Amino acid sequence: MMKNEESQIAEVLDFSKHKIEQMILAAKRNPKITQNNICTLEAVLDLYLEGSINISWVKGEPYMSLSPDVDFDEEALKEKFSQIIAEQ
């Protein structure tokens, strides 16, 4: 058991944030990936970071769902997604 004076602060890794950021970086480095695909990934990251969507991982692939904490439905999410893409 550690004593208080031996405790250290640890940074918690947000796997979804880290993985999506890696996907964006890889997409930007790949000349075959379109700018629209990159914008889509960036919009997904924005929606995730603001808490509008949850990301779960199945066999290394991201699956997105509406966060239960948001007040809007899938249509409102699509509208918000479109707005984020238009701003980029």
HUURRA-V757130 format. One record per residue. N is the residue number from 1. RES is the residue in one small letter. D_CENTER is the distance of its C-alpha to the mean C-alpha in Angstrom with 2 decimals. Layout:
# HUURRA-V757130
N/RES/D_CENTER ; N/RES/D_CENTER
This chain:
# HUURRA-V757130
1/m/35.97 ; 2/m/34.77 ; 3/k/36.58 ; 4/n/34.82 ; 5/e/35.94 ; 6/e/34.33 ; 7/s/30.87 ; 8/q/28.11 ; 9/i/24.80 ; 10/a/21.87 ; 11/e/18.33 ; 12/v/15.80 ; 13/l/13.07 ; 14/d/9.60 ; 15/f/9.34 ; 16/s/5.84 ; 17/k/4.96 ; 18/h/8.16 ; 19/k/8.02 ; 20/i/5.46 ; 21/e/7.60 ; 22/q/10.51 ; 23/m/10.06 ; 24/i/10.11 ; 25/l/13.07 ; 26/a/14.78 ; 27/a/14.59 ; 28/k/16.10 ; 29/r/18.78 ; 30/n/19.68 ; 31/p/22.27 ; 32/k/22.01 ; 33/i/18.48 ; 34/t/18.83 ; 35/q/17.44 ; 36/n/16.31 ; 37/n/14.07 ; 38/i/12.56 ; 39/c/12.23 ; 40/t/10.55 ; 41/l/7.75 ; 42/e/7.67 ; 43/a/7.98 ; 44/v/5.17 ; 45/l/3.01 ; 46/d/6.20 ; 47/l/6.61 ; 48/y/4.28 ; 49/l/6.02 ; 50/e/9.08 ; 51/g/9.27 ; 52/s/9.98 ; 53/i/8.22 ; 54/n/8.14 ; 55/i/7.00 ; 56/s/10.19 ; 57/w/11.55 ; 58/v/14.99 ; 59/k/16.98 ; 60/g/14.12 ; 61/e/12.46 ; 62/p/9.25 ; 63/y/10.54 ; 64/m/9.09 ; 65/s/11.44 ; 66/l/12.43 ; 67/s/12.36 ; 68/p/16.07 ; 69/d/16.08 ; 70/v/15.80 ; 71/d/19.06 ; 72/f/18.37 ; 73/d/18.61 ; 74/e/17.04 ; 75/e/19.17 ; 76/a/18.03 ; 77/l/14.35 ; 78/k/15.49 ; 79/e/17.37 ; 80/k/14.62 ; 81/f/12.48 ; 82/s/15.77 ; 83/q/16.37 ; 84/i/13.23 ; 85/i/14.23 ; 86/a/17.80 ; 87/e/17.17 ; 88/q/15.83
